[in-house]
Amino acid sequence: MKEDMRSIQLHFFVTPQENTVIRQRMAGTGIINQSAYLRKMALDGYIIQLDMTEIHELTRLLSICSNNLNQYVKRANETARIYAADIEDLSERLDVIRDQVGLILRKFANVT
């Protein structure tokens, strides 16, 4: 048997109310494997569940900004001109991204 395999089994009893609380907390973290949940809690004492909604939005905004920048560069190469409106549009989009990053960093700072 490999040394890193789990070979020791632990047993303990809980009341029905404690079992309900454990199940509810498991559901709150999105973990469906009770053994994995209990092992993680016993070893670390906590599980951090992050809401990645803002990260997905940030990724979407960066993709849009990158696509626009590529279009502006292509047009600049074709016409040998850079338009002020394009630069202003890109600047505004970068401001939105900067605000989104600030929001995410503030939320991470509040994680305890």
Secondary structure per residue as TSV (DSSP state, phi and psi in degrees):
chain	resnum	aa	ss	phi	psi
A	1	M	-	360.0	138.7
A	2	K	-	-69.3	146.7
A	3	E	T	-65.6	-31.7
A	4	D	T	-83.4	-0.6
A	5	M	S	-79.2	147.0
A	6	R	-	-78.9	116.4
A	7	S	-	-119.9	-5.1
A	8	I	-	-107.7	127.3
A	9	Q	-	-103.6	132.9
A	10	L	-	-108.5	144.2
A	11	H	-	-130.2	142.4
A	12	F	-	-157.2	159.8
A	13	F	-	-109.1	147.5
A	14	V	-	-133.7	159.3
A	15	T	-	-78.9	164.1
A	16	P	H	-57.5	-37.3
A	17	Q	H	-66.6	-42.1
A	18	E	H	-63.7	-39.3
A	19	N	H	-62.2	-40.2
A	20	T	H	-62.5	-43.7
A	21	V	H	-63.9	-44.4
A	22	I	H	-58.9	-46.1
A	23	R	H	-62.0	-41.7
A	24	Q	H	-64.7	-42.7
A	25	R	H	-67.8	-37.0
A	26	M	H	-60.4	-47.2
A	27	A	H	-60.6	-36.4
A	28	G	H	-65.5	-27.3
A	29	T	H	-91.9	-13.8
A	30	G	T	85.6	3.7
A	31	I	-	-85.2	127.7
A	32	I	-	-104.3	-12.9
A	33	N	-	-92.5	109.1
A	34	Q	H	-62.3	-39.5
A	35	S	H	-60.9	-44.7
A	36	A	H	-63.9	-41.6
A	37	Y	H	-62.5	-50.2
A	38	L	H	-65.4	-38.2
A	39	R	H	-63.6	-45.6
A	40	K	H	-62.2	-43.5
A	41	M	H	-67.3	-38.8
A	42	A	H	-67.9	-37.0
A	43	L	H	-82.2	-41.7
A	44	D	H	-108.6	-24.1
A	45	G	S	82.9	-7.0
A	46	Y	-	-159.8	159.0
A	47	I	-	-132.4	126.9
A	48	I	-	-96.4	122.1
A	49	Q	-	-108.6	111.6
A	50	L	-	-96.0	138.3
A	51	D	-	-86.9	111.3
A	52	M	-	-93.3	13.5
A	53	T	H	-56.5	-46.4
A	54	E	H	-66.2	-34.9
A	55	I	H	-65.9	-41.1
A	56	H	H	-64.3	-40.0
A	57	E	H	-65.4	-41.4
A	58	L	H	-61.2	-43.0
A	59	T	H	-61.4	-40.6
A	60	R	H	-64.1	-44.5
A	61	L	H	-64.1	-40.7
A	62	L	H	-63.4	-38.0
A	63	S	H	-64.6	-44.2
A	64	I	H	-62.0	-45.5
A	65	C	H	-62.4	-43.7
A	66	S	H	-63.0	-43.3
A	67	N	H	-62.6	-42.9
A	68	N	H	-63.4	-43.1
A	69	L	H	-60.0	-43.0
A	70	N	H	-61.8	-39.2
A	71	Q	H	-65.7	-40.9
A	72	Y	H	-64.7	-42.2
A	73	V	H	-65.0	-41.8
A	74	K	H	-60.9	-45.6
A	75	R	H	-65.3	-39.8
A	76	A	H	-62.9	-38.4
A	77	N	H	-69.0	-34.7
A	78	E	H	-75.5	-40.1
A	79	T	H	-106.0	-9.5
A	80	A	S	61.6	28.4
A	81	R	-	-134.1	147.0
A	82	I	-	-118.2	128.2
A	83	Y	-	-95.9	135.8
A	84	A	H	-60.9	-36.4
A	85	A	H	-63.4	-37.2
A	86	D	H	-66.2	-42.9
A	87	I	H	-65.8	-40.4
A	88	E	H	-63.4	-42.7
A	89	D	H	-60.5	-46.0
A	90	L	H	-63.8	-40.1
A	91	S	H	-62.7	-42.5
A	92	E	H	-64.2	-40.2
A	93	R	H	-65.6	-38.0
A	94	L	H	-67.1	-34.4
A	95	D	H	-63.0	-40.9
A	96	V	H	-62.5	-43.3
A	97	I	H	-63.4	-43.8
A	98	R	H	-60.3	-42.4
A	99	D	H	-62.6	-41.8
A	100	Q	H	-64.1	-41.7
A	101	V	H	-63.4	-41.8
A	102	G	H	-60.5	-41.9
A	103	L	H	-61.7	-45.6
A	104	I	H	-63.2	-44.8
A	105	L	H	-62.9	-38.3
A	106	R	H	-65.0	-38.9
A	107	K	H	-66.9	-39.5
A	108	F	H	-65.0	-35.2
A	109	A	H	-64.6	-26.2
A	110	N	T	-88.5	-3.4
A	111	V	-	-73.7	126.0
A	112	T	-	-127.5	360.0
